[in-house]
């Protein structure tokens, strides 16, 4: 069973549980901006869309909190480029 994306502030990362494993994105928060430094999925979940579901949850969270995003990670950057509906969130 999948849970929604959660902000694990103590570890500085967003997390999503998928099939008993955790997909995560390390971030740094600077005032009203979230800098996504790294996105990682366990090898068995790569290519399943798990990281994309994580990114979708992250941008929904960022939008609801009135923040902007800086996708430093190459995966996050490509994901943002492909999802124009979230371009207004780019800092």
HTML snippet that shows the backbone in 3Dmol.js (N, CA, C, O; Angstrom):
<script src="https://3Dmol.org/build/3Dmol-min.js"></script>
<div id="view" style="width:600px;height:400px;position:relative"></div>
<script>
const pdb = `
ATOM      1  N   UNK A   1       0.853  -1.191   0.000  1.00  0.00           N
ATOM      2  CA  UNK A   1       0.000   0.000   0.000  1.00  0.00           C
ATOM      3  C   UNK A   1       0.885   1.236   0.000  1.00  0.00           C
ATOM      4  O   UNK A   1       1.837   1.315   0.776  1.00  0.00           O
ATOM      5  N   UNK A   2       0.583   2.200  -0.860  1.00  0.00           N
ATOM      6  CA  UNK A   2       1.357   3.425  -0.939  1.00  0.00           C
ATOM      7  C   UNK A   2       0.752   4.496  -0.039  1.00  0.00           C
ATOM      8  O   UNK A   2      -0.466   4.629   0.085  1.00  0.00           O
ATOM      9  N   UNK A   3       1.640   5.240   0.575  1.00  0.00           N
ATOM     10  CA  UNK A   3       1.223   6.388   1.370  1.00  0.00           C
ATOM     11  C   UNK A   3       1.477   7.635   0.552  1.00  0.00           C
ATOM     12  O   UNK A   3       2.125   7.583  -0.493  1.00  0.00           O
ATOM     13  N   UNK A   4       0.965   8.757   1.030  1.00  0.00           N
ATOM     14  CA  UNK A   4       1.250  10.006   0.342  1.00  0.00           C
ATOM     15  C   UNK A   4       2.661  10.477   0.702  1.00  0.00           C
ATOM     16  O   UNK A   4       3.278   9.986   1.647  1.00  0.00           O
ATOM     17  N   UNK A   5       3.143  11.425  -0.066  1.00  0.00           N
ATOM     18  CA  UNK A   5       4.471  11.982   0.166  1.00  0.00           C
ATOM     19  C   UNK A   5       4.479  12.689   1.514  1.00  0.00           C
ATOM     20  O   UNK A   5       3.551  13.420   1.859  1.00  0.00           O
ATOM     21  N   UNK A   6       5.540  12.456   2.260  1.00  0.00           N
ATOM     22  CA  UNK A   6       5.667  13.108   3.566  1.00  0.00           C
ATOM     23  C   UNK A   6       6.985  13.868   3.605  1.00  0.00           C
ATOM     24  O   UNK A   6       7.964  13.495   2.959  1.00  0.00           O
ATOM     25  N   UNK A   7       6.978  14.930   4.373  1.00  0.00           N
ATOM     26  CA  UNK A   7       8.172  15.748   4.572  1.00  0.00           C
ATOM     27  C   UNK A   7       8.869  15.256   5.828  1.00  0.00           C
ATOM     28  O   UNK A   7       8.370  15.465   6.934  1.00  0.00           O
ATOM     29  N   UNK A   8      10.002  14.612   5.675  1.00  0.00           N
ATOM     30  CA  UNK A   8      10.802  14.158   6.807  1.00  0.00           C
ATOM     31  C   UNK A   8      11.821  15.268   7.073  1.00  0.00           C
ATOM     32  O   UNK A   8      12.980  15.167   6.672  1.00  0.00           O
ATOM     33  N   UNK A   9      11.380  16.321   7.750  1.00  0.00           N
ATOM     34  CA  UNK A   9      12.210  17.507   7.982  1.00  0.00           C
ATOM     35  C   UNK A   9      13.475  17.173   8.765  1.00  0.00           C
ATOM     36  O   UNK A   9      14.514  17.796   8.547  1.00  0.00           O
ATOM     37  N   UNK A  10      13.407  16.211   9.665  1.00  0.00           N
ATOM     38  CA  UNK A  10      14.584  15.830  10.460  1.00  0.00           C
ATOM     39  C   UNK A  10      15.716  15.315   9.563  1.00  0.00           C
ATOM     40  O   UNK A  10      16.891  15.515   9.869  1.00  0.00           O
ATOM     41  N   UNK A  11      15.363  14.658   8.464  1.00  0.00           N
ATOM     42  CA  UNK A  11      16.371  14.128   7.530  1.00  0.00           C
ATOM     43  C   UNK A  11      16.550  15.015   6.302  1.00  0.00           C
ATOM     44  O   UNK A  11      17.398  14.743   5.452  1.00  0.00           O
ATOM     45  N   UNK A  12      15.741  16.087   6.209  1.00  0.00           N
ATOM     46  CA  UNK A  12      15.840  16.995   5.073  1.00  0.00           C
ATOM     47  C   UNK A  12      15.481  16.329   3.766  1.00  0.00           C
ATOM     48  O   UNK A  12      16.173  16.489   2.760  1.00  0.00           O
ATOM     49  N   UNK A  13      14.370  15.562   3.788  1.00  0.00           N
ATOM     50  CA  UNK A  13      13.967  14.907   2.553  1.00  0.00           C
ATOM     51  C   UNK A  13      12.470  14.630   2.538  1.00  0.00           C
ATOM     52  O   UNK A  13      11.828  14.465   3.575  1.00  0.00           O
ATOM     53  N   UNK A  14      11.944  14.585   1.321  1.00  0.00           N
ATOM     54  CA  UNK A  14      10.578  14.130   1.091  1.00  0.00           C
ATOM     55  C   UNK A  14      10.656  12.640   0.835  1.00  0.00           C
ATOM     56  O   UNK A  14      11.614  12.157   0.229  1.00  0.00           O
ATOM     57  N   UNK A  15       9.645  11.904   1.297  1.00  0.00           N
ATOM     58  CA  UNK A  15       9.662  10.449   1.170  1.00  0.00           C
ATOM     59  C   UNK A  15       8.315   9.937   0.688  1.00  0.00           C
ATOM     60  O   UNK A  15       7.268  10.524   0.959  1.00  0.00           O
ATOM     61  N   UNK A  16       8.371   8.830  -0.031  1.00  0.00           N
ATOM     62  CA  UNK A  16       7.178   8.122  -0.487  1.00  0.00           C
ATOM     63  C   UNK A  16       7.451   6.635  -0.340  1.00  0.00           C
ATOM     64  O   UNK A  16       8.434   6.125  -0.877  1.00  0.00           O
ATOM     65  N   UNK A  17       6.588   5.942   0.382  1.00  0.00           N
ATOM     66  CA  UNK A  17       6.725   4.492   0.537  1.00  0.00           C
ATOM     67  C   UNK A  17       6.012   3.791  -0.612  1.00  0.00           C
ATOM     68  O   UNK A  17       4.845   4.058  -0.896  1.00  0.00           O
ATOM     69  N   UNK A  18       6.742   2.886  -1.270  1.00  0.00           N
ATOM     70  CA  UNK A  18       6.192   2.113  -2.386  1.00  0.00           C
ATOM     71  C   UNK A  18       6.650   0.669  -2.210  1.00  0.00           C
ATOM     72  O   UNK A  18       7.848   0.384  -2.183  1.00  0.00           O
ATOM     73  N   UNK A  19       5.691  -0.231  -2.090  1.00  0.00           N
ATOM     74  CA  UNK A  19       5.987  -1.657  -1.980  1.00  0.00           C
ATOM     75  C   UNK A  19       7.027  -1.960  -0.897  1.00  0.00           C
ATOM     76  O   UNK A  19       7.939  -2.761  -1.101  1.00  0.00           O
ATOM     77  N   UNK A  20       6.874  -1.310   0.246  1.00  0.00           N
ATOM     78  CA  UNK A  20       7.763  -1.556   1.376  1.00  0.00           C
ATOM     79  C   UNK A  20       9.133  -0.908   1.267  1.00  0.00           C
ATOM     80  O   UNK A  20      10.009  -1.167   2.093  1.00  0.00           O
ATOM     81  N   UNK A  21       9.327  -0.069   0.259  1.00  0.00           N
ATOM     82  CA  UNK A  21      10.598   0.624   0.071  1.00  0.00           C
ATOM     83  C   UNK A  21      10.339   2.129   0.039  1.00  0.00           C
ATOM     84  O   UNK A  21       9.200   2.568  -0.123  1.00  0.00           O
ATOM     85  N   UNK A  22      11.400   2.909   0.194  1.00  0.00           N
ATOM     86  CA  UNK A  22      11.247   4.355   0.241  1.00  0.00           C
ATOM     87  C   UNK A  22      11.957   5.029  -0.924  1.00  0.00           C
ATOM     88  O   UNK A  22      13.152   4.835  -1.148  1.00  0.00           O
ATOM     89  N   UNK A  23      11.196   5.819  -1.653  1.00  0.00           N
ATOM     90  CA  UNK A  23      11.720   6.713  -2.682  1.00  0.00           C
ATOM     91  C   UNK A  23      11.863   8.056  -1.989  1.00  0.00           C
ATOM     92  O   UNK A  23      10.971   8.458  -1.243  1.00  0.00           O
ATOM     93  N   UNK A  24      12.971   8.763  -2.221  1.00  0.00           N
ATOM     94  CA  UNK A  24      13.156  10.015  -1.492  1.00  0.00           C
ATOM     95  C   UNK A  24      13.827  11.087  -2.330  1.00  0.00           C
ATOM     96  O   UNK A  24      14.467  10.814  -3.346  1.00  0.00           O
ATOM     97  N   UNK A  25      13.656  12.323  -1.862  1.00  0.00           N
ATOM     98  CA  UNK A  25      14.301  13.485  -2.489  1.00  0.00           C
ATOM     99  C   UNK A  25      14.910  14.324  -1.372  1.00  0.00           C
ATOM    100  O   UNK A  25      14.193  14.854  -0.522  1.00  0.00           O
ATOM    101  N   UNK A  26      16.224  14.443  -1.377  1.00  0.00           N
ATOM    102  CA  UNK A  26      16.910  15.311  -0.429  1.00  0.00           C
ATOM    103  C   UNK A  26      16.663  16.756  -0.828  1.00  0.00           C
ATOM    104  O   UNK A  26      16.683  17.092  -2.012  1.00  0.00           O
ATOM    105  N   UNK A  27      16.430  17.611   0.161  1.00  0.00           N
ATOM    106  CA  UNK A  27      16.192  19.021  -0.140  1.00  0.00           C
ATOM    107  C   UNK A  27      16.816  19.920   0.912  1.00  0.00           C
ATOM    108  O   UNK A  27      17.192  19.487   2.001  1.00  0.00           O
ATOM    109  N   UNK A  28      16.909  21.186   0.542  1.00  0.00           N
ATOM    110  CA  UNK A  28      17.311  22.241   1.475  1.00  0.00           C
ATOM    111  C   UNK A  28      16.270  23.341   1.324  1.00  0.00           C
ATOM    112  O   UNK A  28      15.906  23.706   0.206  1.00  0.00           O
ATOM    113  N   UNK A  29      15.803  23.856   2.415  1.00  0.00           N
ATOM    114  CA  UNK A  29      14.803  24.920   2.369  1.00  0.00           C
ATOM    115  C   UNK A  29      15.488  26.243   2.680  1.00  0.00           C
ATOM    116  O   UNK A  29      16.135  26.396   3.716  1.00  0.00           O
ATOM    117  N   UNK A  30      15.336  27.196   1.768  1.00  0.00           N
ATOM    118  CA  UNK A  30      15.879  28.539   1.937  1.00  0.00           C
ATOM    119  C   UNK A  30      14.720  29.526   1.873  1.00  0.00           C
ATOM    120  O   UNK A  30      14.214  29.833   0.794  1.00  0.00           O
ATOM    121  N   UNK A  31      14.306  30.018   3.032  1.00  0.00           N
ATOM    122  CA  UNK A  31      13.186  30.965   3.123  1.00  0.00           C
ATOM    123  C   UNK A  31      11.957  30.392   2.410  1.00  0.00           C
ATOM    124  O   UNK A  31      11.327  29.468   2.926  1.00  0.00           O
ATOM    125  N   UNK A  32      11.604  30.926   1.228  1.00  0.00           N
ATOM    126  CA  UNK A  32      10.403  30.470   0.525  1.00  0.00           C
ATOM    127  C   UNK A  32      10.730  29.584  -0.668  1.00  0.00           C
ATOM    128  O   UNK A  32       9.924  29.459  -1.589  1.00  0.00           O
ATOM    129  N   UNK A  33      11.904  28.970  -0.656  1.00  0.00           N
ATOM    130  CA  UNK A  33      12.352  28.129  -1.765  1.00  0.00           C
ATOM    131  C   UNK A  33      12.802  26.757  -1.267  1.00  0.00           C
ATOM    132  O   UNK A  33      13.467  26.647  -0.237  1.00  0.00           O
ATOM    133  N   UNK A  34      12.434  25.721  -2.006  1.00  0.00           N
ATOM    134  CA  UNK A  34      12.883  24.361  -1.726  1.00  0.00           C
ATOM    135  C   UNK A  34      13.860  23.973  -2.836  1.00  0.00           C
ATOM    136  O   UNK A  34      13.497  23.947  -4.012  1.00  0.00           O
ATOM    137  N   UNK A  35      15.095  23.675  -2.453  1.00  0.00           N
ATOM    138  CA  UNK A  35      16.126  23.263  -3.402  1.00  0.00           C
ATOM    139  C   UNK A  35      16.199  21.737  -3.366  1.00  0.00           C
ATOM    140  O   UNK A  35      16.594  21.155  -2.356  1.00  0.00           O
ATOM    141  N   UNK A  36      15.822  21.097  -4.461  1.00  0.00           N
ATOM    142  CA  UNK A  36      15.865  19.630  -4.530  1.00  0.00           C
ATOM    143  C   UNK A  36      17.250  19.233  -5.018  1.00  0.00           C
ATOM    144  O   UNK A  36      17.623  19.495  -6.161  1.00  0.00           O
ATOM    145  N   UNK A  37      18.008  18.593  -4.123  1.00  0.00           N
ATOM    146  CA  UNK A  37      19.400  18.264  -4.405  1.00  0.00           C
ATOM    147  C   UNK A  37      19.597  16.874  -4.996  1.00  0.00           C
ATOM    148  O   UNK A  37      20.544  16.650  -5.750  1.00  0.00           O
ATOM    149  N   UNK A  38      18.711  15.943  -4.663  1.00  0.00           N
ATOM    150  CA  UNK A  38      18.918  14.566  -5.112  1.00  0.00           C
ATOM    151  C   UNK A  38      17.615  13.789  -4.988  1.00  0.00           C
ATOM    152  O   UNK A  38      16.929  13.880  -3.970  1.00  0.00           O
ATOM    153  N   UNK A  39      17.272  13.026  -6.020  1.00  0.00           N
ATOM    154  CA  UNK A  39      16.110  12.134  -5.995  1.00  0.00           C
ATOM    155  C   UNK A  39      16.630  10.717  -6.192  1.00  0.00           C
ATOM    156  O   UNK A  39      17.452  10.456  -7.070  1.00  0.00           O
ATOM    157  N   UNK A  40      16.136   9.810  -5.363  1.00  0.00           N
ATOM    158  CA  UNK A  40      16.610   8.428  -5.474  1.00  0.00           C
ATOM    159  C   UNK A  40      15.491   7.434  -5.234  1.00  0.00           C
ATOM    160  O   UNK A  40      14.669   7.593  -4.331  1.00  0.00           O
ATOM    161  N   UNK A  41      15.481   6.395  -6.075  1.00  0.00           N
ATOM    162  CA  UNK A  41      14.562   5.270  -5.920  1.00  0.00           C
ATOM    163  C   UNK A  41      15.408   4.008  -5.773  1.00  0.00           C
ATOM    164  O   UNK A  41      16.452   3.893  -6.414  1.00  0.00           O
ATOM    165  N   UNK A  42      14.979   3.068  -4.945  1.00  0.00           N
ATOM    166  CA  UNK A  42      15.685   1.795  -4.865  1.00  0.00           C
ATOM    167  C   UNK A  42      15.745   1.148  -6.255  1.00  0.00           C
ATOM    168  O   UNK A  42      14.823   1.327  -7.051  1.00  0.00           O
ATOM    169  N   UNK A  43      16.794   0.412  -6.554  1.00  0.00           N
ATOM    170  CA  UNK A  43      16.942  -0.202  -7.890  1.00  0.00           C
ATOM    171  C   UNK A  43      15.710  -0.960  -8.379  1.00  0.00           C
ATOM    172  O   UNK A  43      15.372  -0.891  -9.561  1.00  0.00           O
ATOM    173  N   UNK A  44      15.042  -1.679  -7.488  1.00  0.00           N
ATOM    174  CA  UNK A  44      13.879  -2.470  -7.918  1.00  0.00           C
ATOM    175  C   UNK A  44      12.682  -1.609  -8.309  1.00  0.00           C
ATOM    176  O   UNK A  44      11.754  -2.106  -8.947  1.00  0.00           O
ATOM    177  N   UNK A  45      12.685  -0.320  -7.936  1.00  0.00           N
ATOM    178  CA  UNK A  45      11.571   0.567  -8.279  1.00  0.00           C
ATOM    179  C   UNK A  45      11.883   1.490  -9.445  1.00  0.00           C
ATOM    180  O   UNK A  45      11.009   2.225  -9.905  1.00  0.00           O
ATOM    181  N   UNK A  46      13.110   1.460  -9.925  1.00  0.00           N
ATOM    182  CA  UNK A  46      13.481   2.331 -11.040  1.00  0.00           C
ATOM    183  C   UNK A  46      12.734   1.903 -12.291  1.00  0.00           C
ATOM    184  O   UNK A  46      12.649   0.716 -12.608  1.00  0.00           O
ATOM    185  N   UNK A  47      12.198   2.882 -12.991  1.00  0.00           N
ATOM    186  CA  UNK A  47      11.427   2.609 -14.198  1.00  0.00           C
ATOM    187  C   UNK A  47       9.969   2.295 -13.941  1.00  0.00           C
ATOM    188  O   UNK A  47       9.235   1.980 -14.878  1.00  0.00           O
ATOM    189  N   UNK A  48       9.528   2.371 -12.691  1.00  0.00           N
ATOM    190  CA  UNK A  48       8.137   2.062 -12.361  1.00  0.00           C
ATOM    191  C   UNK A  48       7.262   3.303 -12.223  1.00  0.00           C
ATOM    192  O   UNK A  48       6.047   3.197 -12.054  1.00  0.00           O
ATOM    193  N   UNK A  49       7.885   4.481 -12.295  1.00  0.00           N
ATOM    194  CA  UNK A  49       7.131   5.720 -12.101  1.00  0.00           C
ATOM    195  C   UNK A  49       7.098   6.180 -10.658  1.00  0.00           C
ATOM    196  O   UNK A  49       6.474   7.196 -10.351  1.00  0.00           O
ATOM    197  N   UNK A  50       7.755   5.456  -9.768  1.00  0.00           N
ATOM    198  CA  UNK A  50       7.732   5.813  -8.342  1.00  0.00           C
ATOM    199  C   UNK A  50       8.338   7.198  -8.096  1.00  0.00           C
ATOM    200  O   UNK A  50       7.786   7.987  -7.328  1.00  0.00           O
ATOM    201  N   UNK A  51       9.458   7.495  -8.738  1.00  0.00           N
ATOM    202  CA  UNK A  51      10.095   8.803  -8.544  1.00  0.00           C
ATOM    203  C   UNK A  51       9.216   9.917  -9.100  1.00  0.00           C
ATOM    204  O   UNK A  51       9.179  11.016  -8.545  1.00  0.00           O
ATOM    205  N   UNK A  52       8.516   9.643 -10.182  1.00  0.00           N
ATOM    206  CA  UNK A  52       7.586  10.629 -10.732  1.00  0.00           C
ATOM    207  C   UNK A  52       6.427  10.902  -9.794  1.00  0.00           C
ATOM    208  O   UNK A  52       5.995  12.046  -9.652  1.00  0.00           O
ATOM    209  N   UNK A  53       5.918   9.853  -9.150  1.00  0.00           N
ATOM    210  CA  UNK A  53       4.847  10.050  -8.163  1.00  0.00           C
ATOM    211  C   UNK A  53       5.365  10.849  -6.971  1.00  0.00           C
ATOM    212  O   UNK A  53       4.646  11.677  -6.411  1.00  0.00           O
ATOM    213  N   UNK A  54       6.610  10.598  -6.590  1.00  0.00           N
ATOM    214  CA  UNK A  54       7.226  11.389  -5.520  1.00  0.00           C
ATOM    215  C   UNK A  54       7.283  12.855  -5.933  1.00  0.00           C
ATOM    216  O   UNK A  54       6.872  13.729  -5.170  1.00  0.00           O
ATOM    217  N   UNK A  55       7.787  13.132  -7.131  1.00  0.00           N
ATOM    218  CA  UNK A  55       7.889  14.521  -7.600  1.00  0.00           C
ATOM    219  C   UNK A  55       6.518  15.188  -7.657  1.00  0.00           C
ATOM    220  O   UNK A  55       6.384  16.355  -7.288  1.00  0.00           O
ATOM    221  N   UNK A  56       5.505  14.465  -8.114  1.00  0.00           N
ATOM    222  CA  UNK A  56       4.157  15.038  -8.159  1.00  0.00           C
ATOM    223  C   UNK A  56       3.711  15.445  -6.759  1.00  0.00           C
ATOM    224  O   UNK A  56       3.164  16.531  -6.569  1.00  0.00           O
ATOM    225  N   UNK A  57       3.943  14.578  -5.785  1.00  0.00           N
ATOM    226  CA  UNK A  57       3.577  14.904  -4.409  1.00  0.00           C
ATOM    227  C   UNK A  57       4.379  16.073  -3.858  1.00  0.00           C
ATOM    228  O   UNK A  57       3.854  16.890  -3.101  1.00  0.00           O
ATOM    229  N   UNK A  58       5.640  16.153  -4.234  1.00  0.00           N
ATOM    230  CA  UNK A  58       6.481  17.260  -3.771  1.00  0.00           C
ATOM    231  C   UNK A  58       5.958  18.585  -4.313  1.00  0.00           C
ATOM    232  O   UNK A  58       5.802  19.539  -3.551  1.00  0.00           O
ATOM    233  N   UNK A  59       5.684  18.662  -5.613  1.00  0.00           N
ATOM    234  CA  UNK A  59       5.215  19.939  -6.161  1.00  0.00           C
ATOM    235  C   UNK A  59       3.840  20.308  -5.616  1.00  0.00           C
ATOM    236  O   UNK A  59       3.545  21.491  -5.448  1.00  0.00           O
ATOM    237  N   UNK A  60       3.000  19.323  -5.340  1.00  0.00           N
ATOM    238  CA  UNK A  60       1.705  19.624  -4.721  1.00  0.00           C
ATOM    239  C   UNK A  60       1.909  20.219  -3.326  1.00  0.00           C
ATOM    240  O   UNK A  60       1.218  21.162  -2.941  1.00  0.00           O
ATOM    241  N   UNK A  61       2.858  19.666  -2.576  1.00  0.00           N
ATOM    242  CA  UNK A  61       3.169  20.185  -1.246  1.00  0.00           C
ATOM    243  C   UNK A  61       3.734  21.594  -1.339  1.00  0.00           C
ATOM    244  O   UNK A  61       3.318  22.488  -0.602  1.00  0.00           O
ATOM    245  N   UNK A  62       4.681  21.785  -2.245  1.00  0.00           N
ATOM    246  CA  UNK A  62       5.302  23.094  -2.424  1.00  0.00           C
ATOM    247  C   UNK A  62       4.245  24.136  -2.797  1.00  0.00           C
ATOM    248  O   UNK A  62       4.235  25.242  -2.256  1.00  0.00           O
ATOM    249  N   UNK A  63       3.365  23.775  -3.716  1.00  0.00           N
ATOM    250  CA  UNK A  63       2.301  24.704  -4.125  1.00  0.00           C
ATOM    251  C   UNK A  63       1.391  25.040  -2.945  1.00  0.00           C
ATOM    252  O   UNK A  63       1.046  26.205  -2.743  1.00  0.00           O
ATOM    253  N   UNK A  64       1.005  24.041  -2.175  1.00  0.00           N
ATOM    254  CA  UNK A  64       0.081  24.285  -1.058  1.00  0.00           C
ATOM    255  C   UNK A  64       0.707  25.153   0.033  1.00  0.00           C
ATOM    256  O   UNK A  64      -0.001  25.823   0.785  1.00  0.00           O
ATOM    257  N   UNK A  65       2.038  25.137   0.113  1.00  0.00           N
ATOM    258  CA  UNK A  65       2.732  25.942   1.118  1.00  0.00           C
ATOM    259  C   UNK A  65       3.164  27.305   0.579  1.00  0.00           C
ATOM    260  O   UNK A  65       3.772  28.094   1.302  1.00  0.00           O
ATOM    261  N   UNK A  66       2.853  27.583  -0.689  1.00  0.00           N
ATOM    262  CA  UNK A  66       3.194  28.875  -1.280  1.00  0.00           C
ATOM    263  C   UNK A  66       4.695  29.058  -1.507  1.00  0.00           C
ATOM    264  O   UNK A  66       5.206  30.177  -1.446  1.00  0.00           O
ATOM    265  N   UNK A  67       5.394  27.955  -1.768  1.00  0.00           N
ATOM    266  CA  UNK A  67       6.837  28.001  -1.958  1.00  0.00           C
ATOM    267  C   UNK A  67       7.201  27.909  -3.431  1.00  0.00           C
ATOM    268  O   UNK A  67       6.337  27.704  -4.284  1.00  0.00           O
ATOM    269  N   UNK A  68       8.476  28.062  -3.720  1.00  0.00           N
ATOM    270  CA  UNK A  68       9.033  27.889  -5.065  1.00  0.00           C
ATOM    271  C   UNK A  68      10.036  26.750  -5.005  1.00  0.00           C
ATOM    272  O   UNK A  68      10.441  26.338  -3.918  1.00  0.00           O
ATOM    273  N   UNK A  69      10.442  26.232  -6.167  1.00  0.00           N
ATOM    274  CA  UNK A  69      11.358  25.095  -6.214  1.00  0.00           C
ATOM    275  C   UNK A  69      12.543  25.397  -7.122  1.00  0.00           C
ATOM    276  O   UNK A  69      12.413  26.060  -8.151  1.00  0.00           O
ATOM    277  N   UNK A  70      13.707  24.890  -6.709  1.00  0.00           N
ATOM    278  CA  UNK A  70      14.919  24.920  -7.522  1.00  0.00           C
ATOM    279  C   UNK A  70      15.344  23.463  -7.686  1.00  0.00           C
ATOM    280  O   UNK A  70      15.860  22.867  -6.740  1.00  0.00           O
ATOM    281  N   UNK A  71      15.138  22.875  -8.867  1.00  0.00           N
ATOM    282  CA  UNK A  71      15.492  21.470  -9.078  1.00  0.00           C
ATOM    283  C   UNK A  71      16.960  21.308  -9.509  1.00  0.00           C
ATOM    284  O   UNK A  71      17.254  21.294 -10.705  1.00  0.00           O
ATOM    285  N   UNK A  72      17.869  21.187  -8.548  1.00  0.00           N
ATOM    286  CA  UNK A  72      19.286  21.005  -8.865  1.00  0.00           C
ATOM    287  C   UNK A  72      19.576  19.596  -9.389  1.00  0.00           C
ATOM    288  O   UNK A  72      20.419  19.416 -10.267  1.00  0.00           O
ATOM    289  N   UNK A  73      18.892  18.629  -8.861  1.00  0.00           N
ATOM    290  CA  UNK A  73      19.051  17.235  -9.282  1.00  0.00           C
ATOM    291  C   UNK A  73      18.631  17.099 -10.752  1.00  0.00           C
ATOM    292  O   UNK A  73      17.625  17.670 -11.174  1.00  0.00           O
ATOM    293  N   UNK A  74      19.400  16.349 -11.508  1.00  0.00           N
ATOM    294  CA  UNK A  74      19.085  16.202 -12.934  1.00  0.00           C
ATOM    295  C   UNK A  74      17.713  15.554 -13.144  1.00  0.00           C
ATOM    296  O   UNK A  74      16.982  15.952 -14.051  1.00  0.00           O
ATOM    297  N   UNK A  75      17.356  14.569 -12.326  1.00  0.00           N
ATOM    298  CA  UNK A  75      16.043  13.934 -12.476  1.00  0.00           C
ATOM    299  C   UNK A  75      14.940  14.955 -12.213  1.00  0.00           C
ATOM    300  O   UNK A  75      13.997  15.069 -12.997  1.00  0.00           O
ATOM    301  N   UNK A  76      15.057  15.697 -11.109  1.00  0.00           N
ATOM    302  CA  UNK A  76      14.036  16.688 -10.763  1.00  0.00           C
ATOM    303  C   UNK A  76      13.939  17.760 -11.841  1.00  0.00           C
ATOM    304  O   UNK A  76      12.843  18.218 -12.162  1.00  0.00           O
ATOM    305  N   UNK A  77      15.067  18.159 -12.397  1.00  0.00           N
ATOM    306  CA  UNK A  77      15.087  19.182 -13.442  1.00  0.00           C
ATOM    307  C   UNK A  77      14.364  18.701 -14.700  1.00  0.00           C
ATOM    308  O   UNK A  77      13.548  19.428 -15.266  1.00  0.00           O
ATOM    309  N   UNK A  78      14.663  17.483 -15.132  1.00  0.00           N
ATOM    310  CA  UNK A  78      13.992  16.919 -16.313  1.00  0.00           C
ATOM    311  C   UNK A  78      12.508  16.754 -16.044  1.00  0.00           C
ATOM    312  O   UNK A  78      11.688  17.048 -16.915  1.00  0.00           O
ATOM    313  N   UNK A  79      12.145  16.290 -14.854  1.00  0.00           N
ATOM    314  CA  UNK A  79      10.733  16.101 -14.508  1.00  0.00           C
ATOM    315  C   UNK A  79      10.000  17.434 -14.582  1.00  0.00           C
ATOM    316  O   UNK A  79       8.903  17.515 -15.136  1.00  0.00           O
ATOM    317  N   UNK A  80      10.603  18.472 -14.026  1.00  0.00           N
ATOM    318  CA  UNK A  80       9.967  19.795 -14.063  1.00  0.00           C
ATOM    319  C   UNK A  80       9.820  20.293 -15.498  1.00  0.00           C
ATOM    320  O   UNK A  80       8.786  20.863 -15.847  1.00  0.00           O
ATOM    321  N   UNK A  81      10.827  20.089 -16.327  1.00  0.00           N
ATOM    322  CA  UNK A  81      10.752  20.511 -17.727  1.00  0.00           C
ATOM    323  C   UNK A  81       9.603  19.819 -18.453  1.00  0.00           C
ATOM    324  O   UNK A  81       8.941  20.425 -19.296  1.00  0.00           O
ATOM    325  N   UNK A  82       9.372  18.568 -18.129  1.00  0.00           N
ATOM    326  CA  UNK A  82       8.323  17.778 -18.796  1.00  0.00           C
ATOM    327  C   UNK A  82       6.922  18.083 -18.276  1.00  0.00           C
ATOM    328  O   UNK A  82       5.938  17.704 -18.911  1.00  0.00           O
ATOM    329  N   UNK A  83       6.814  18.748 -17.154  1.00  0.00           N
ATOM    330  CA  UNK A  83       5.525  19.044 -16.538  1.00  0.00           C
ATOM    331  C   UNK A  83       5.329  20.551 -16.474  1.00  0.00           C
ATOM    332  O   UNK A  83       5.496  21.186 -15.433  1.00  0.00           O
ATOM    333  N   UNK A  84       4.971  21.090 -17.617  1.00  0.00           N
ATOM    334  CA  UNK A  84       4.814  22.547 -17.755  1.00  0.00           C
ATOM    335  C   UNK A  84       3.792  23.140 -16.810  1.00  0.00           C
ATOM    336  O   UNK A  84       3.869  24.320 -16.470  1.00  0.00           O
ATOM    337  N   UNK A  85       2.839  22.334 -16.385  1.00  0.00           N
ATOM    338  CA  UNK A  85       1.798  22.840 -15.492  1.00  0.00           C
ATOM    339  C   UNK A  85       2.369  23.283 -14.145  1.00  0.00           C
ATOM    340  O   UNK A  85       1.679  23.932 -13.360  1.00  0.00           O
ATOM    341  N   UNK A  86       3.630  22.931 -13.880  1.00  0.00           N
ATOM    342  CA  UNK A  86       4.266  23.322 -12.626  1.00  0.00           C
ATOM    343  C   UNK A  86       5.377  24.354 -12.809  1.00  0.00           C
ATOM    344  O   UNK A  86       6.087  24.674 -11.857  1.00  0.00           O
ATOM    345  N   UNK A  87       5.530  24.873 -14.021  1.00  0.00           N
ATOM    346  CA  UNK A  87       6.596  25.840 -14.277  1.00  0.00           C
ATOM    347  C   UNK A  87       6.463  27.108 -13.449  1.00  0.00           C
ATOM    348  O   UNK A  87       7.461  27.779 -13.184  1.00  0.00           O
ATOM    349  N   UNK A  88       5.246  27.447 -13.036  1.00  0.00           N
ATOM    350  CA  UNK A  88       5.052  28.636 -12.209  1.00  0.00           C
ATOM    351  C   UNK A  88       5.707  28.490 -10.841  1.00  0.00           C
ATOM    352  O   UNK A  88       5.868  29.481 -10.129  1.00  0.00           O
ATOM    353  N   UNK A  89       6.085  27.279 -10.461  1.00  0.00           N
ATOM    354  CA  UNK A  89       6.726  27.044  -9.163  1.00  0.00           C
ATOM    355  C   UNK A  89       8.240  27.214  -9.215  1.00  0.00           C
ATOM    356  O   UNK A  89       8.891  27.247  -8.170  1.00  0.00           O
ATOM    357  N   UNK A  90       8.810  27.324 -10.413  1.00  0.00           N
ATOM    358  CA  UNK A  90      10.254  27.447 -10.527  1.00  0.00           C
ATOM    359  C   UNK A  90      10.726  28.794 -10.003  1.00  0.00           C
ATOM    360  O   UNK A  90      10.166  29.843 -10.322  1.00  0.00           O
ATOM    361  N   UNK A  91      11.772  28.733  -9.191  1.00  0.00           N
ATOM    362  CA  UNK A  91      12.328  29.971  -8.621  1.00  0.00           C
ATOM    363  C   UNK A  91      13.361  30.533  -9.568  1.00  0.00           C
ATOM    364  O   UNK A  91      13.955  31.573  -9.286  1.00  0.00           O
TER     365      UNK A  91
END
`;
const viewer = $3Dmol.createViewer("view");
viewer.addModel(pdb, "pdb");
viewer.setStyle({}, {cartoon: {color: "spectrum"}});
viewer.zoomTo();
viewer.render();
</script>
